[in-house]
Amino acid sequence: MRRAKQVNEFKFAVMASAIASVMLAACGGSGGDSTVSQAPPNAPTVKPWMSKELPPEQRADLLVAAMSLQQKQQQLVGSVPGVVPELPECFGARHVTGIAELEIPTLRITNGPVGIGQNDCVSLELAKAPNPTAAYTHPSSAKATALPSAMGVAASFDPAVATQFGEVIGTEANNLALHVFEAPGVNLARIPVLGRNFEYFGEDPYLTGVMAVAETRAVQNKGVIAMAKHYAANEQETNRNTLDTIVDEQVLHELYLLPFEMTVKDGQVASIMCAYNYVNGQQSCENKYLLTDVLRNQWGFKGYVQSDFFATKTTSPTLLAGLDHLMPMPLQWAPNLLNAALTAGEIKVSDIDTALKRRYTQMFKLGIFDRKIVQTPIDYAAGGAKARAIGVESAVLLQNDNKVLPFAPTVRDVVVIGKASQVYARQAVAGGVMVGQPMGAGGGSSDVVPTYTVAPVEGIRNVLRGLGNASATVRLVLIDDANQGASIDGTATSYAAALNAAAGADAVVIMAGTIAEEGADRASFTTGQGVTVTGSMTAVGDGLDWYVARPSAISVENSNKAGNSNTVAMIKDIMSATSTTSRPMTGKTALVLKDNAGVAMDPALVGSAGPAILETWFPGQEDGHIVADLLFGVKNPSGKLPVTFPFAGRGFLNNISVNQFPGVNNAAGQPTVNYAEGLNMGYRWYDANNVTPAFAFGHGLSYTTFEIASPSVTTTSSAYSVKTTVRNTGTVNGAEVVQVYLTVPAAGQPRKRLVGFQKVAVAPGASKEVTITIDPNATNHPLSIYDKTAKRFVIPSGTYTVHVGNSSSNLQAAGTFTR
């Protein structure tokens, strides 16, 4: 059995009473009824909205005009957990029950963002339970492909990978007859310890937007609604349900809203999810500035807005601000509350109509009304193969100073070393995964239950066998937190014996990382449980040593206390051992990282005295194969960092005040966090403060070498063309990512911003010319700054400098242009 996940203290603490109250209301004809509504006396026999010849907007208008107020209210909200009418074998908690007489199908929703996770079909046994709240997270939820993390997809720096990612998701959503995928997640990695960083695309808004657009298009091309989330400024889990994010309007638009804007304009995303937190004093789901002024009036959004589960707090303000769909059950939009608001003149029936039309338009547009709700088998082999391919493209080779990698496929003795208290060396890794628990036991919204997983040792053995080496010995070495005891293939031994095993091996693979999950950030607090934190941080989990037993819960002194795995000390000891083979430890040791996001690096591990380092993020179900393909050169790593890796003690988190994270309570007692760093977030902060990171944003090596030469900038009538030549100066096939950064001539702007990138495959000795266009009118506003007075982006006058290279710290000037 999977453990019951503590997704967060607010979501489910009130669920039992909420469901009970809604069910009681349903007995009196409430819209919370989970059965199909009965036809009114004047139910139409002709249903013109079912004509596929009509445009979606007209079909939505016709449908809403035919509905009774009771039907409208029932359709405005999620249903209480119950049997899905069209799928009597499914007990579901993520749907809006359909109305058969109007041919409105049950709208079925699945969570995200790293695969089809918590969805609308769990065991019918839950229907017998006195409180069916387990339906939201039950282990019987339908299985699907557990893909690599979204952070990994971003590390590919290749929208084609995001497209493949979205295609797997869209295909499997159709297999399971699901209509809405609550993703992509487009919040930014403002802090490296954010518990949900693995669900997002990193610290840069442009990279995030490009990946989100590609994924959105792929999902919606399969007829599935994509839902960009969490709108907006939802960059921490600590206090997320009550937190007020204070962020300057210019900063909000140039950083935190930008990927949403790109997803709306370029991806034509059908839905947006409003977040738990407040933004500048207004709760996100009743924030008229965000939901109407910006989303619809500035950006022209035509889709609908859904609430995060249990995020809403009011009735009329949410509807009037621009919320269209309340999940997961009636709650603040229960019929009695809506009717009271109508009677008081706070809202009009036309407000309800508008909300429904927005959602129905998207449902008609994506064919949801026009296909039957029928489940079909998932091709798990095909999904697994794609997960493996995506994972390979996601990996980043951070360092390989001593040419350790790739290991020779003829190795005779391989040891895989990790901590006994950690999952990295012994299990396939996804968000929230814990020792002894199968994949699907944690991860919050990103929880996916696969049909199989590939552990590291199994993957290495399989890949070596495929390379013709079936006789190699691959041993699993696990070491305790104190670096005193160990086991080798399950047999207890001493720490010294474990080090001797490494010294005598042909290849040493150390596995470590940082597990995270929805519900908590990787930090410890002296007081509080994440609701009323008023104490200070005592530890920040941005290094390899810090861990907790339950990554979904805030770590405090007397509950879920943080542990020290002493991983860094173990790695140093391994590197200091005396090798008993022909190669020194520095010539045969690789550190494989599996991370939520960036991790603070001990200086002793960086450079020629350290191991080769390969970052694989959370690889998902194909973990073992992905890692082995890369370690033994079956595949050549080509990923780049979507987040900055600082040196331990020298990062952003080490230089900010408690006001910036985790926040402080204001005079009214509300937790508040201030984005006081402004535009200097991520690599921009390291630039502004002249801090050299361990590995910069955009960094990533290969088993071959590249030269980026002769960059130039050409001005056309409407854009700027950046050209350069990429030459493979090594001996194997590989791919390089050309990155273009721009310096904008305006006060307060960061030194540079990413405005373009392109991955290009080049054969040994060959060259390819790369052209990247900077379009001033693009949705990422590459030349612009946000003018708070004019309420729009404007292009400042002055000289712009273009930089070209293969990371944010390895650039050369390509030229300038003047506006």
N, C-alpha and C positions, 0 to 999 in steps of 0.2 A: 504493500500500500504506500502511496505517496503521502507525505505529511500534509496536513491542512496548512496551507500557506497563510501567513499573517500579512495579507496584502497591505493593509494599513489600519490603524486603530479607528479611523472614522468610518471607513467604508462599511465594515461589517459589525461593528459594535452595536449599531442601531438596527441592523437588518431584520432581526427576529421580530422586534416590535413593529417595524415598518411593514413587513409582509403581513403580520397579523392584522394591523389596522386597515390595510388596503383590502385584504380578503374579506373583512367584515363589511367594508363599504361596498364591496362587489356583490354581496348578498342582496343589497338594495338596488342593484342595477348599475353599479359603478363601472367606469371605464377600466377599472383594474381587473375585470373579469377575464380569465384566460381562455374562455370558450369563444367560438365564433358568434358574433352578434346576430340577433334575430332580425329578420327583414321587417321594416316598418310597413304599415298597411298599404302605403302607396309606393312600394319598392318598384323601381323601373324594370320593365321587361326588356327594353332595348337599351343597350349599354354603348353609346357612341364612343366613349373614352377607350374602348377596347379596339378601335380601328387603328391599325398600324400605319394607315395612310396619313393620319393627322400628326402634326408636330407635337413633341412631348408637352410643351407648355399648354397647348389647347386641350390635350387629353387630360391634363391635371385640372384645368379649369372646369371641364365638363364633369369630371368625377366629383370634385368638391361640391359643385352645385347640386348634385344628386344626393348628398349625404345629409342625414339628420344631425342635429347638434350632439346627440348622444354618441353617434358613430364618430363624429369628428373628435370628440373628447377621448374616446377609446383609442383612436389612431394617433393621437398626439403624444402618447407615452408608451414606454415599455410595459409589457405584461408581467404580472407576478409569475414566479416559476410554475410551469405546468407542461402538460403534454402538448407537443406541436401537432395541431390538427391534421396537417398533411403528412406527417411522419409519426404515426401512433407509437412507433418503437422508441421515440425520442422524448425524454423529459428535458425541457430546456428552460433557461433563465435569461436568455439574451435575444428576445424577439418581441415583435409587435404582432399579436394575433390577427390574422386576416379576417375579412368579411366576405364570406363565400357568395352571398347574393349580389354583391357589387363587384365580384371577381378581383377583390383586393387580396393578394397573397400574403401569407405570414412573412413578415420581413425578418430575416434571420441574420444575426450579427456574430462575428467572431473577433476575438481580441488579437493583438499583434504586439510588436512589429516584426518578430523574427521567424514567422511561420504561422500556420493555422494552429493557434493554441486553444485557450479556453473558448469553447464554442457552445452551440445551442443544442447539443445532443449528449446527454449523460444517461446513466442507467435509470430505467423505470422504477427501480426500487426506491429511488428518492421521492417518488410520488406518495409513498406510504409513510414517509418520515413526518413527524409532527411539525418540524421546522425544516423546510427544504432549502435552506440557505446554502447547503453544500453544493448545490447545482452550479454555483458560480466557479468553483475551483475543484470539482470532484475528479478523482483519478480515472473515472470511466469516460471522461471526455474523449471524443473521437481522435484517433491517432492521425499524425501527418508527418511530414518531413521536418526534422529539426535542423534548420539552416544555420550557417555561421551568423554571427551577430551583425547588426546594421553598421556598427563601428568598423567591422571588417570589410563590409561592402564599400564603405567610404574609403578605406585604405587601398582599395584597388585603383582609385583615381580613374575609374573607367565606367562611364554611364552604361556601357553594354553589360557590365556585370550587374548593375542595379536593375537593368531590364530583365536579365535572366532570373534574378532574385524575385522580381515581381511576377514573372511568368509562372514560376513554380507555385507561388502563393495563389495567383488567380486560378490556375488549373485545379489545385487541390480544393479551393473554396467551391468551385463548381462541382467537383466530385462529391463534396459533402452537402451540396445544395445550400450554401451560405451566400448571402447577398452583400454584406458589408464587412470590410476589413478595416479595423480601427488602427490605421497606420497609413502613411509613414509617420514616424516620430521625428520631428524637426526642431526640437529644442537643442540648445548648444551646450557643449562641454565647457561651461564657464569655470567650473571647479572639477578637478580630476577625480574627486571622491564622490561625485553624484552617483547615487545608486542605480540610476537608469541610463547612464552614459552609453552602455552597450547597445541600447535600443535606438540610439541617435547616430548622427553622421559626423560628429567631431566638433571642433572649435571654430571653424570658419563658416560664415553664413553662405558664401557663394558655393563652396564645395557641397554643403548640406543641401542647398537648393537644387543644384544640378542632379544629385543623386535622388532626391525626393521626386523631382519631375520625372526622371526615367522610371522609377519604381511605380509612381502613380499611373503613368501612361500604360505600363505593362499590365498592372492589375485591372485597370478599367477597360483595356482592350479585351479582357476576358469577360466583360459584362458584370464586373464586381465593383461596387462603390468603394473607393479609397477615401480615407478620412485622416487628413493631416492633423497632428496633435503635438503638444497640448498648448492651446492658444490662450495665453501667451506668457512669456517670461517665467516659465516653470522650470527653473534650472537647479532645484534642490528638492530632496525628499523630506528633509527635516522641517517639520511644521507645515508641510505643503497644504494641508486642508484649511489653515487659517492664516497663512503667511501673506503679508502685504509686501510685494516687490516694488521698491521705489527705484525707478529708472528714468533717466532724462529722455524726453520725447525724441530727440535726435538720435540718441543711442538706441532707443527702442526700435526705430525704423531702420537704421543702418546695420544693426546687428540682429536683434532678436525677432523682428518681424520680417526681415528680408527673405528667409527661406520660405515662409508662409506665402509671401507675395509672389515669389517665383512659382510655387506650386499651384497657386490660384491662376496666375496669368499664363504660364507656360504648360502646366500640367492639366489645367482645367479640372482640378480636383473637385469631386462631387460633394464632399462634405468636410467640415471642420469640427474638431472637438474642442470645446472650451474647457479650461483647466480648473483645478481646485483653488488655486491661489488668487489673491487680489492683486491688481496692478494699479499702482498709484491711488490707492484708496477705494477702488471699485472691484467687487468680486468679478472674476473673468466671465461668468455666465450671465451677468447682468450689467456688463460693461458696454454701454452704448457707444462709447468712443471706439472700442475695439470691434464690436460686432456689427455696427452700422456705419459709423463715420469712416472708418478705415476699410474694413473688409468689403462692404458693399458700395459705399459711395466713392472711395478713392480707388479701389482695386477692381470694382465691377463684378464681384463674386456673385454667381448665379445659383450656387448650391445651397445646402442647408447646414445649420449648425446643430450639433448634438452635444448634450452635456456629458462630461465625464461622469462615471457612475457615482451617484450620491453627492454630486458637486453643488447642486442648486440649493438655495436657501430661501427663496421667495417665489411668489406666484406671479403677480402682475409685472414687477420690474424685469424679470427674466424674459417674459414674452415680448414686452415692449422694447427691450434693448436689442432683440434680434435672435434670441434662442428659438429654435424650431422644433426640437425633439428632445424630450426629457427621458433619461435612462437612469436606472433600469426598470423603474416601476412608477406609478402615478405620483406618489408623494406630494410635492408642492403643486402639482397640476392635477390632483384628484378632482373629479367632477364637482364635488361640493364646494371646493375652493375656487374653481374656475367660475362656477355659477354665482358665487358670492361676489367675485370680482366683476362679472358681467352686470349683476344687479346694481352694484355700486357705481357703475360707469367707469371703472378703472381700465377695463379692456372692452373691446368690441368683438363680435363674432367674426368680423372681417380680419381681425388680428390672428385668430385661430386659422381662418381660411388661408391667409398668406403663408403661415408656417407649414401647413399641410401641402399647399401647392409647390412650395420649394422642394420638399422631399419627394413628392410624387413625380415632379418633373424629372428629377434625376433617376428615379426608379423606372419611369417610362423610357428615358433616354438610354439606359443601360439594359433594357429588355427584361427587367425583372417581372413585369406584369405578363410577359408573353412567353414564359417558359415554365414548365411544370416543376414542382419541388420534388425531385427524385434524386436519391443518392446513388452514386456509381462507385466502383472500386478505384482506389488510388493506386497508381503505378509506383510502388515504393522503391523499386529498383531504379527507375528513371529519376525520381526525386533525389535519391541518395547519390546518384552519379553527378547530378547538377550541384548538389550541396558540396561534394568533393571538389568539383571544378571551381566553384565560387570561393571555397576556402583556400585553395592554392593561390588564386589571384589576390586574395586579401592579405597574405602574409608579407611581413616587412623584415628584410635582413638588415638589422641595425648595425652590426659590426662583424667583420670577418678578417681582422688584421693579420692573422697567422694562416690564412687560407685553410682553415679547418674544414669548412664546408665547400662543396658537398663531400660527405664521407664516401669512401670507396665502397662499391657494392660487394666487394670481396671480403669485407670484415668478417672475422671469426667470432669475436666476443664483443657484445654490446651490453652496456649497463645503462638502465634507465633509472635515474635517481630522483626522489622527491620526498616530501614530508609525509609522515604517516597520518598527520592530522589534516592534510590537504588532499584535494582531488586530482591535482594536475597530472601526476605520473601514473595514476591507477585507473582513472575513469575518463570517459569522454566528457568534455566540459561545455556547459551552457550557463546562462544566467541563473544564479542561485543554487547551482548544483552543490551537493554536500557529500561527504564521505559516507559510503554505505547506502546512499539513496539513489535510485535509478533516475536517469534523465527524465524530466517532467515532474520532479519533486520540488522544484523551486523555480523562481524566475518571475513571479508576479504576472503581469499582463503578457509577458513573452514566454510563458510556460508552454512548451510543446512536448507532446508525448509521442516519441517515434516508435517504430516497430523494431528497431535494432539500434545499437550503438557500437562503435569501434574504439576499443581502449588502446592506449599508446603502444603497449607491448605487442598486442595482436596486430595492430597496423604495421608496425616495423617488420614483424615476421612475414606478414602477407606480402609486403612490398619487396623484401629481400628475396622471397620465394619467386616472385614475378621477375626478378632480375637474375634468376638462376642460382641463387644462393639459399638453398633450403637447409643447409647444415649449420648456419650461424647460431650461436647461443645468444639469446636475448634475455637478460635477467632484470627483474624488478627489485630495486633496493629502496626501502623505505626507512626513514630516519626520524626519531622522536624529536619533540620540540626542544629538548635540552641538549641535543647533539651528544647523547650518551649511549643510547641503545639504538638498534636497527634490526631489520629483517631482510633476508635475501630470498626472494621467491617464497615468502611466507614462513621461513625458518628464522627464529630469533638468533641474533648474533650481536656483536659489539660494534660500536661506532668505528673503532679502528679497523675491524674486518671489512666494514663497508667502504672505508677509504682505500683499503688494500685492493678491494674488488675494482674500484675505479682506476687505481694505479696500474692494474694489470690488464685492463680492457683495451681493445683496439679503438673503441669509440665510446665516449661518455656523453650521455644526454641527460642534463639536469632540467627538470620541469618545475616551474614556479609561476606565480601570478597573483592576481587580485580578484577575488570573487565578489560580486555585488548583485543586488536584487532590488526590485521595486519595494518601497516601504521604508527604506533607511539609506542614509549616506554612510560612507566608510569613515566614520569619526566616532570618538568617544566623548561623553559629556560628564561633568562632575555632578550635575543635577538634571532632573527632568526626564521625561520619556518621549520627547519629540513633540509635545503639545505645548508645554509652557516652559521651554528651556530658558532659564535665566542665568545659569552658570556658565563657566567657560569650557572650552575644549581642553581636554587633557592629552589627547592624542589624535593625530590625523592619519587615516589609513591609506596614505598615498605611496607607501613603500611595500616591499615584498614580505616583511615580517608580520605585519598586523593582520589579524583575522578574528572573526567571531563565530560562535556556534550557529547562530541564526542570522544570516545576512539581510533578512527582511525586517529586522527589528533594530531600533536605535540601541547602540551600545552604551550602557551606563554601569557604574561601579557595582551595583548589586543585582543587576539583571543583564544577562547576555554580555557578560564582561569580556572585553577584548583580550585576546591571547597574543603571545609573541612566539612565532614559529622558529625564530633564529635562522631563517632561511639564508640571509646574507652571510652570516658567519659560516654556515655549512658550505656555501659556494666558495668562500675564501679558503676554507680548509681543503676542499677538493683541489682547488687550483694550486695550493701550496704542497700537495702531496708529491712524493718522488715517483715519477712514472717508472714502471718496470718493463715498459715496451720501448720500441725504437723511437717513439715520438714523445715529446714532453707533454705535460698536461695542457699547456697553452696551445699545443698543436693537435689535440684530439678531443677537446671538450667543447660542447655546444650547450648554451642555455636557451631553452625554449620557453618563452613567456606566453601565458594565456591570461589576457587582461580585459578588464572592464573598459579601461581607457588608458591614458598615460600613467606611467608609474615612475616614482622618484628613484633614481639610480645611485647606488653607492659609488663614489669615484673609483674605488678599487676594482670595480667590475668593468669599467670603461677604458678602452685602450688595449694595447698589445699584451698587457699582463693579465687581461681578463679573457673570458671565453668568447667564442663566436656567439652572437645573440640573434635569435630569430623570434620575432613577435607574431603570434598566430591568433590573438584576441580570444574570443570564445568560439571554437571551431564548430560546435554542434555535433551531430551524431556521427559524422565521418572523421572526427578528430584524429584518430590513429593513422588513417590513410593519408590525410592531408599533411600531417607533420612528417610522416615517413617519405612521402613523395618529394618533399622539399629537402629533407636531410640527406637523402641519397641521390639527389640530382636528377630524379625522374622529371621534375619540374624545376624551373628557375624562378626564384622569387622576383616579383616586380612591383610589390606594393610600396606605398609611401605613407608616412605618418599623417593621420588626420588630426592629431593632437601633439602637443609638445611634451617631451620627456625631460623633466628638470633633473639636476643633480639633487640628491637628498639634502634637505635643509635650505635650498637656494631657489625654491619655486614660488609661484604666485601665492600659494596657501601659506607660505612662511612669512609673507610680507604684507598681509592684509589685516584689518582690524576685525573684531568680532561683529561689528556692524555689517561687514560685507559677507561674512559667513561665520556661524550659522544664523546670525541676526540677533536682535535684542527686542525686548518688549517695549512698545511705545507707551505713552502716558495712559492710554486706554487699556493697556494690558495685551494688545495684539502683537504677536511676533512680527517683526519687520526686518527686512534685509535691504541694504542699500547697495546698488551697483555703482559704487563710488569710483571705481576704476574707469568708468565711462567707456570710451571706444577702445581703450587699451586692454583688451581681453585676449587670452590665448597668446599666440606668437607676437601679437602687437604689444602685449605687456612686457615681454622679454626684450623687444626692441627698445621700447620707451625707457626701460630701466637699465639698459646696457648689461643685462644678465645673460650669460652664455649657458644654454641648456646642455644637457647630456646629448640629446638627439633632437634636432629642430623639427618643427612642423614641415612636412613635405619630404623629409629625409627617407631614403631607402636605397639599399645597395642591391647588387646582382652578382651572379657567378661569372658575369663578364664585365667589361668596363665600357664606358661611353664617353664620347667627347661631344659637347654642345658648342658649336662654333658659329662665328659670323652672324650674331643676331642683328636684326635691323628693324626699323619701323618705317612704314610707308603710309602717308596720309592720302586717303581717298576723299571723295565728296561727302561721304556720310559715315565713315568709320576709319579705323586705324588697323593696318595689317602688320602683324609681327611675324617675321620669318627667321628661321634658324635651321642649321643642318645638324642632324644627329648621326654620329658615326660609331659603329660598334668596333671598338679597338681591342676586343678580347677574342676568345677562341670558341665561344658557344653562342647559340641563339639566345636572345634576350629582348626585354622590352624596357624602354625608358619613358619617364613622364616629364615632358617639357612643361615648365610652370612659368606663368607670366604674372608679375606683380607690378602694381602701379603706385607711384607717389603722387598724391593729389595736393595741389597748391592751395591749401586752406588751413587757417589757424585751428589747432586742436586735433588735426587729423593724424592718424598713425603714420609711421614712416613708410609703410607699404600695405597694400591690400591685394589679395589674390583676385585676379580678374579673368584668368583663362588657364587651361591646362589641356594636354593631349597626350595620351599614351600611344607609343609607336613601337612596333616590333621591328628589329633590325638584325639581319644575319651577320655573322662574323666578317669583318672587313668591309662591310657595305655601309652606305650612307643613305639617309632619307631626309628630304626637306620637309619641314613642318611649318604650317602657316596657321596662326591663331588670330582671329579677328576680335578687336575690341570695339563693340558697337555702343556708342553713347546712349542709344535708345533701348538697350537691352533691359530686361526686367530686374537685373541685379544692379542697375545704376552704376556702372563701373567708374564713371568720371564724376559722379554727383555726390553732393552732401544734402542732408535733409534740412530744409529751412522751416523752423518751427513757426515762424510768423506767417509765411505763405502757405504752410501745410502741404508742402510738396518738395520733391527733389529738385535741386538746381545745380547747374554746372558752374563751378567757380572759374574766374578768369586767372590765367597764369600759365606757367610752364609745368607740364606733366613729364615725369621721368618713368620710362619703361625698363623693367628689369627682367631678365630671362635666366633660367637655370633649372637645377633639378632638386632644389629644396629652398626653403625660405632663408637659409643661411649660406647658400652657395649660388650666388647670382652674379651676373655681369650686366652692365648697362647696355641696353639695346638702342637707346636714343631718346629723344625728347620730342614733344610737340606742344604747341601753344594754342590756347583757346582765347 
